[in-house]
Amino acid sequence: MFHQLQAREAKGKPIRVAVIGAGTFGTQIIAQICRMPGIRVAVVGELNAKRALTALGHGGKDPGQCREADSANAINDAIRSDTPAITGNIDALVQSNIDVVIEATGNVNAGSLHASKAIDARKHVVMVTVEADVVVGHVLKKKADAAGVIYSMAYGDEPAVAYELWDHARTLGFRVVACGKGTRFLSSFRKYNPDDVPAKYGFTGKDYNAQMFGSFLDGTKHNIEMTALSNATGLPPDVRGLHFPSADLRTLPDVLCSREKGGILGQEGVVEAISAIHPDEQFIERHLRGGLYAVIDAPADYYRNSLASYGDIIGVFIGKRSRYALLYRPHHLIGHEMPVTVARMMLYGHDCGAPVTKTSEVIAQAKRPLKAGEILDGEGGFTVYGLIERASIARQEKLVPMGLTHGAKVLRDIAEDEGITFDNVKVADSFAYKLWREGENHHHVFRPETG
């Protein structure tokens, strides 16, 4: 990729990128692209121009050389002069002469709308806003296919990096027994809310988004990420909300295998997240916090024995009971490696994983007893937490997707841990809800991969 990007730079034909949202993740993306050959941040879509300028400044751009633009023509003028533009006009952004739109607002409704507009304008889309991807990504993927453009998850974020391990194993003919991420989480954390964030993360001051961090703390974000992976691979969850076993890397192949082999899984071929801590919250010696993994099975004893014969030399752990192997990556570089997605799109015509199925949904359950008339505050808040569930079950039980709970009105009292359904809440109208209903009206049953 590097040499091809260099060639584009030498020819004066860089890839032109628009980034919508200059928050933490968006700023990382903007700053990183600014240091790369053959690719440009042509325009930043951001209502707060100061924040956009700060992000570009981290990438070495002189704020005095950046332009504010409110029309596609003005953005195109900036592109011709190789000067970054800043706009709050998303319609102008998607109609300008850019190649790829990176949606990084973190907002379900905004992300859905922006991606849809970009696809309508025949622009490739990288969906950083995974909260939107798990609600309507399958619909956006179909729209993109019909428009002849690419819709992709964001490399550097955990679902896409885990997908890469899955794809690597499947390409080589291995069966994937389990695939997912490592994190610091226990099921007892599910009732935490934004008020618990400072103590649990050691934060001081107020310069952080407590509800965003709350979605990691209560496990909702981990379930969202595993749902994105599920919909890209067709691997379902083994149980609602995942197992989150506390497991050492060296024993993981003997944990994430069927009960018949001494493991915890009711079925093999699933997505799963593993905890980096013991029940007493002490870290496991060889944990995988921040990393990704795939437990794989070889098609015959020859392959298992061949891999095992190398021992630690090749860095693959083999289960003593299951004889399964563990592939893993100990890190993900978040927005700093997200530009790889753009390079793969534009140089090779490839995505970094996309929701080709609707295998799973993120459902919501009550953190506390909820009274009729209350308004739900969505992921990471005070009212609900999210759990992965098979889409077929979520549909059958009329469970509301987590990404549609923000602003929903409680119609009758809901018990603690009770599921949020279309019978006990009224979902607020939104573009994301409209798009989700469109997907439900045309849903098809997908048979999860078993081979």
Beta strands, then each sheet from edge to edge (+ up, - down):
strand 1: 15-20
strand 2: 39-45
strand 3: 67-68
strand 4: 85-87
strand 5: 100-103
strand 6: 124-127
strand 7: 151-153
strand 8: 175-183
strand 9: 270-275
strand 10: 292-297
strand 11: 317-318
strand 12: 325-329
strand 13: 360-366
strand 14: 384-390
strand 15: 409-410
strand 16: 425-426
sheet 1: 3+ 4+ 2+ 1+ 5+ 6+ 7+
sheet 2: 9+ 8+ 10- 12+ 11-
sheet 3: 13+ 14-
sheet 4: 15+ 16-
end
